[in-house]
Amino acid sequence: MTDTTTSVLFVDDEDRVLSGLRRMLRPYRSDWTMTFVGSANEALGEMANAHFDVIVSDVRMPGMDGIELLEAVAERYPDMIRIILSGHAGEDSTRRATGVAHQYLAKPCSAEQVRETVQRSAIIRQRLEDPDLIRAVAATKTLPSAPTLYHDLTVELRSEDPSLRRVSDIVGRDPAMTAKILQMVNSAFFGLRRHVTDVHQAVTLLGTDTIAALALSVHVFATANVPLALKDHIESLWARSLSVATTAKELMAHGNEDPAIADEAFLAGLLHDCGKLVLITNFPDDYQLLVDNGADCAAEAARFGVDHGAIGAHLLGLWGLPDTIVEAVAYHHSPMAGPSRSLSPLSVVHAAAALEERADSNAPPPWDIAYLDEAGLKDSMPAWLRIAEDIEYARENP
């Protein structure tokens, strides 16, 4: 991002839409340098001649469509923030945008929504470029790579006609992952009333996005090269992550009926502590000392220069996961430092993680009350406590 104004490229083949965007965004002329073009080819031409921080594109355009354009942008200009702004917010378009766009906005939306989305993405990109974080990452010996299987799942889910059977077949290619997913699906965390014996059953009962999220998280935990002394800690970390994920999904579903948003909250919950795995793998002795002394974010930052939230966000940013998930991982311990002030994966993962931290169910969760108040969620706290109690009861009484 530039140090002065943010340069934004808007792409839409309808003149009236571009004219409307110009009028709507006029108040931000002092903050943004804006360029408006009517096709993907024009956009690529502009990018060849000038630097842009952000691209905002429609999906349905003649010739090269918006998804294809953003794929080209991701390859040629990987540092650009990629946002879809489309009037065709159907399930197929949303799936195709997964992994290509950092954000997806549905028309019609207000100028404030556009501004907030661009600023949120910019803040996250700046966080990932923080010098302390870069130095900490440079000191690591290894970062896990995104699994091929998850990439294949993402491609299938983005296709125009995703198939439950094909999703099942992709997961089934990895016997170890299949066994782990079935173990989790049959645990008390999901509260299924029947024993699930194959992946196709699991996909049918839980949905493709949940299975894809589990596949990614299984890979993250499986690739951690953990010393024997920390194995129990990792098992505990895994169970806690799954608990936070299922609770975050329920909290999100309570306030938002869009299942896709609830699935994002689930994935964010599964991965919210993935940075700890990176630290444990690369600095096992140092991390063991932190565990022995009750490791917290402040202790991590003092020892490594950054905490596990920043490390995890950097990893997921490299993998191209959506900004909403990267944001939740980065700021789940300090949500006030993040850009989101709404019901979002960040707010529910923060809430779910705090619920998990309680020594017992009668203790108040260590929620950031000021943040929840600013996000308009303070009144949701009693309902969230009831949801957590119901989840805990269901797990204890399957």
C-alpha positions in Angstrom: 0.0 0.0 0.0 1.2 3.5 -0.6 2.0 6.0 2.2 -0.4 8.7 0.9 -3.5 7.8 -1.1 -4.8 4.4 -2.0 -5.1 3.7 -5.7 -8.2 1.7 -6.7 -9.1 0.3 -10.1 -12.9 -0.3 -10.7 -13.9 -2.7 -13.5 -17.5 -3.1 -14.8 -18.8 -3.4 -18.4 -21.9 -1.3 -17.7 -21.4 2.4 -18.1 -24.3 3.3 -15.7 -22.7 1.2 -13.0 -19.3 3.0 -13.4 -21.1 6.3 -13.4 -22.9 5.4 -10.2 -19.7 4.3 -8.6 -18.0 7.6 -9.5 -20.9 9.6 -7.9 -21.1 7.4 -4.9 -17.4 7.4 -4.1 -16.8 11.1 -4.8 -16.5 11.9 -1.1 -13.3 9.7 -1.0 -11.4 11.5 -3.7 -9.0 12.9 -1.2 -8.3 9.4 0.2 -8.3 7.4 -3.0 -7.0 7.7 -6.5 -9.7 6.1 -8.6 -9.7 4.7 -12.1 -12.8 3.3 -13.9 -12.7 1.0 -16.9 -15.2 -1.1 -18.8 -13.5 -4.4 -19.5 -10.9 -6.8 -18.2 -8.5 -6.0 -21.1 -8.7 -2.3 -20.3 -8.0 -3.1 -16.7 -4.9 -5.2 -17.6 -3.7 -2.3 -19.8 -4.1 0.2 -16.9 -2.2 -2.1 -14.6 0.6 -2.5 -17.1 1.2 1.3 -17.0 0.4 2.3 -13.4 0.5 0.9 -9.9 -2.8 0.0 -8.1 -3.3 -1.1 -4.6 -6.8 -2.4 -5.0 -8.9 -3.8 -7.9 -12.7 -4.0 -7.6 -14.3 -6.0 -10.4 -17.8 -7.2 -11.5 -18.1 -10.9 -12.3 -20.2 -11.2 -15.5 -18.4 -9.4 -18.3 -18.0 -10.3 -22.0 -14.8 -11.9 -23.0 -12.7 -12.3 -19.8 -15.0 -12.3 -16.8 -14.2 -10.9 -13.4 -13.0 -14.2 -11.8 -10.6 -14.8 -14.7 -9.4 -11.2 -14.4 -8.6 -11.6 -10.7 -6.8 -14.9 -11.4 -4.6 -13.0 -13.8 -4.1 -10.2 -11.2 -3.2 -12.8 -8.6 -0.5 -14.2 -10.8 0.9 -10.9 -12.2 0.3 -8.5 -9.2 0.1 -10.7 -6.1 0.3 -7.8 -3.7 -2.9 -6.2 -5.1 -6.1 -6.4 -3.0 -8.7 -8.2 -5.1 -12.4 -7.5 -4.4 -15.5 -8.7 -6.3 -18.5 -6.3 -6.5 -21.3 -8.2 -8.3 -25.0 -8.1 -8.7 -25.0 -11.9 -9.3 -24.2 -13.1 -5.8 -25.4 -16.6 -6.4 -23.8 -19.7 -4.9 -21.9 -20.5 -8.1 -20.3 -17.1 -8.4 -19.5 -17.0 -4.7 -17.8 -20.4 -4.9 -15.8 -19.4 -8.0 -14.6 -16.3 -6.2 -13.3 -18.3 -3.2 -9.5 -18.3 -3.2 -9.3 -15.6 -5.9 -11.0 -12.6 -4.3 -10.0 -11.3 -0.9 -13.6 -10.0 -0.4 -17.0 -10.4 -2.1 -19.5 -7.6 -2.1 -23.0 -7.9 -3.5 -24.7 -5.1 -5.4 -26.4 -2.9 -4.4 -24.1 -1.8 -1.6 -23.4 1.6 -0.1 -20.3 3.7 -0.5 -19.6 3.1 3.2 -19.6 -0.7 2.6 -17.1 -0.3 -0.3 -14.9 2.0 1.8 -15.0 -0.3 4.8 -14.1 -3.3 2.7 -11.2 -1.6 1.0 -9.9 -0.2 4.3 -10.2 -3.6 6.1 -8.3 -5.4 3.4 -5.6 -2.6 3.4 -5.1 -2.9 7.2 -4.7 -6.6 7.0 -2.2 -6.4 4.1 -0.2 -3.8 6.2 -0.3 -6.1 9.2 1.2 -8.9 7.1 4.0 -6.6 5.9 4.9 -5.5 9.5 8.8 -5.5 9.8 8.7 -7.4 13.1 6.5 -10.1 11.5 8.8 -10.3 8.5 11.8 -10.7 10.7 10.1 -13.4 12.8 9.0 -15.3 9.7 12.6 -15.0 8.3 13.9 -16.7 11.4 11.7 -19.8 10.9 13.1 -22.8 9.2 9.9 -23.8 7.6 6.3 -22.8 6.9 3.7 -25.4 6.0 2.6 -25.3 2.4 -1.1 -25.3 1.4 -2.2 -28.9 0.8 -2.8 -30.0 -2.8 -6.0 -31.7 -1.5 -7.4 -28.5 -0.2 -6.6 -26.8 -3.5 -8.5 -29.5 -5.3 -11.4 -29.2 -3.0 -11.5 -25.4 -3.5 -11.4 -25.8 -7.3 -14.3 -28.3 -7.1 -16.3 -26.0 -4.8 -15.7 -23.1 -7.1 -16.9 -25.0 -10.1 -20.3 -24.2 -11.6 -21.7 -27.6 -10.6 -19.9 -28.8 -7.4 -20.6 -32.5 -6.6 -20.9 -34.1 -3.2 -19.5 -37.3 -4.6 -16.5 -35.6 -6.2 -15.8 -33.8 -2.9 -16.0 -37.2 -1.1 -13.6 -38.8 -3.7 -11.1 -36.0 -3.3 -10.9 -36.4 0.5 -10.9 -40.2 0.1 -7.6 -40.0 -1.8 -5.8 -39.4 1.5 -6.6 -42.4 3.8 -5.0 -40.8 6.9 -7.0 -37.6 6.4 -10.1 -39.6 5.8 -9.6 -41.5 9.1 -9.0 -38.3 11.0 -12.0 -36.5 9.5 -14.3 -39.5 10.4 -12.9 -39.5 13.9 -13.8 -35.8 14.3 -17.2 -36.1 12.7 -18.1 -38.9 15.1 -16.9 -37.0 18.1 -19.2 -35.1 20.5 -18.3 -31.8 18.9 -20.8 -32.4 16.0 -23.5 -34.1 18.0 -24.6 -36.4 15.2 -27.2 -39.0 16.1 -25.8 -41.7 13.9 -22.4 -43.2 13.4 -20.7 -42.0 10.2 -18.7 -44.6 8.4 -17.6 -43.0 5.2 -16.7 -39.6 3.9 -19.7 -39.3 1.6 -22.0 -39.6 4.6 -19.9 -37.0 6.4 -20.1 -34.6 3.4 -23.9 -35.2 3.1 -24.5 -34.5 6.8 -22.1 -31.7 7.4 -21.8 -30.0 4.0 -18.9 -29.5 1.6 -17.5 -26.3 3.2 -17.3 -27.9 6.7 -15.5 -31.0 5.3 -13.1 -28.7 3.3 -12.4 -26.8 6.5 -11.7 -30.0 8.4 -9.4 -31.2 5.6 -7.3 -28.0 5.8 -7.1 -28.0 9.5 -6.1 -31.7 9.6 -3.3 -30.9 7.2 -2.1 -28.0 9.3 -1.9 -30.1 12.5 -0.5 -33.2 10.7 2.4 -31.3 9.2 3.6 -29.8 12.5 6.9 -31.5 13.3 6.4 -31.6 17.1 8.8 -32.9 19.8 7.4 -35.7 21.9 7.3 -33.5 25.0 4.8 -31.2 23.2 2.5 -33.9 21.7 0.0 -33.7 24.5 0.0 -29.9 24.1 -0.8 -30.3 20.4 -3.6 -32.7 21.1 -5.1 -30.3 23.6 -4.6 -27.4 21.1 -6.4 -29.4 18.4 -9.4 -30.2 20.7 -9.6 -26.6 21.8 -9.5 -25.4 18.1 -12.4 -27.7 17.2 -14.4 -26.6 20.2 -13.8 -22.9 19.3 -14.8 -23.6 15.7 -18.1 -25.3 16.5 -19.0 -22.6 19.0 -18.1 -19.8 16.7 -20.2 -21.3 14.0 -23.2 -21.5 16.3 -22.7 -17.9 17.5 -22.5 -16.7 13.9 -25.6 -18.7 12.9 -27.5 -17.1 15.8 -27.0 -13.6 14.4 -26.7 -14.3 10.6 -28.8 -16.7 8.5 -26.2 -16.9 5.7 -24.6 -20.4 6.0 -21.6 -19.4 4.1 -20.7 -16.8 6.8 -21.2 -19.5 9.5 -18.8 -21.8 7.6 -16.2 -19.0 7.5 -16.5 -18.6 11.2 -16.0 -22.4 11.6 -12.8 -22.4 9.5 -11.5 -19.3 11.3 -12.1 -21.1 14.6 -10.3 -24.2 13.4 -7.2 -22.2 12.3 -7.2 -19.4 14.9 -4.2 -20.9 16.8 -2.3 -22.3 13.8 0.5 -19.8 14.4 1.3 -21.7 17.6 2.1 -24.8 15.4 4.5 -22.7 13.4 6.3 -21.5 16.5 6.3 -25.0 18.1 7.7 -26.6 14.9 10.5 -24.0 14.5 11.3 -23.1 18.1 10.3 -26.2 20.2 12.7 -25.6 23.1 11.7 -21.9 23.4 8.0 -22.7 23.1 8.3 -25.5 25.7 9.6 -22.9 28.2 6.7 -20.7 27.4 4.2 -23.6 27.9 5.9 -24.4 31.2 5.4 -20.8 32.4 1.9 -20.4 31.1 2.5 -19.0 27.6 0.4 -16.0 26.5 0.5 -13.5 23.7 2.7 -11.1 25.6 5.2 -13.8 26.4 5.3 -14.9 22.7 5.8 -11.3 21.5 8.6 -10.8 24.0 10.4 -14.0 22.9 9.7 -14.0 19.2 8.9 -10.4 18.3 5.3 -11.3 17.3 2.5 -13.5 18.7 0.9 -16.6 17.3 -2.0 -14.6 15.8 0.3 -12.6 13.6 2.3 -15.7 12.5 -0.9 -17.6 11.7 -2.4 -14.7 9.8 0.8 -14.4 7.7 0.6 -18.1 6.9 -3.0 -18.0 5.8 -2.4 -14.8 3.9 0.3 -16.6 1.9 -2.2 -19.3 1.2 -4.7 -16.8 -0.1 -7.5 -17.4 2.4 -10.2 -14.8 2.6 -9.4 -11.6 4.6 -12.3 -12.3 7.0 -10.5 -15.4 8.1 -7.0 -13.9 8.1 -8.4 -11.0 10.2 -10.0 -13.4 12.8 -6.7 -15.3 13.2 -4.7 -12.1 13.5 -6.8 -10.3 16.1 -8.8 -12.9 18.0 -6.9 -12.0 21.2 -7.0 -8.2 20.6 -10.1 -7.5 18.4 -10.0 -3.8 19.1 -6.8 -3.7 17.0 -8.6 -5.1 14.0 -10.7 -3.2 11.4 -14.0 -5.1 11.9 -16.7 -3.7 14.1 -19.6 -6.0 13.4 -20.8 -9.6 13.6 -18.0 -11.3 11.8 -15.6 -14.3 12.0 -13.4 -12.1 14.1 -16.0 -11.2 16.7 -17.4 -14.7 17.1 -14.0 -16.4 17.2 -12.9 -13.9 19.9 -16.1 -14.7 21.8 -15.8 -18.4 21.3 -12.1 -18.5 22.3 -12.9 -16.5 25.5 -15.7 -18.9 26.4 -13.2 -21.7 26.0 -10.7 -20.0 28.3 -13.0 -20.0 31.3 -11.8 -22.2 34.1 -15.5 -23.3 34.7 -18.9 -22.5 33.2 -19.7 -20.1 36.1 -16.7 -17.8 35.4 -17.3 -14.7 33.2 -15.6 -15.1 29.8 -12.6 -12.7 29.3 -14.4 -10.9 26.5 -13.3 -7.5 25.3 -16.4 -5.7 26.3 -15.5 -2.4 24.8 -15.0 -4.0 21.4 -18.2 -5.9 21.6 -20.0 -2.7 22.5 -18.5 -0.9 19.6 -19.4 -3.8 17.3 -23.0 -3.6 18.5 -22.8 -7.0 20.0 -23.0 -6.4 23.7 -26.6 -7.3 23.9 -25.8 -10.7 22.3 -23.7 -11.7 25.3 -26.5 -13.4 27.3 -27.6 -15.4 24.3 -24.0 -16.4 23.5 -23.7 -17.7 27.1 -26.8 -19.8 26.7 -25.6 -21.1 23.4 -22.3 -22.1 25.0 -24.1 -23.8 27.8 -26.3 -25.8 25.4 -23.2 -26.9 23.4 -21.4 -28.0 26.5 -24.5 -29.9 27.7 -24.9 -31.6 24.4 -21.3 -32.7 24.3 -21.5 -34.1 27.8 -24.8 -35.9 27.1 -24.6 -37.3 23.6 
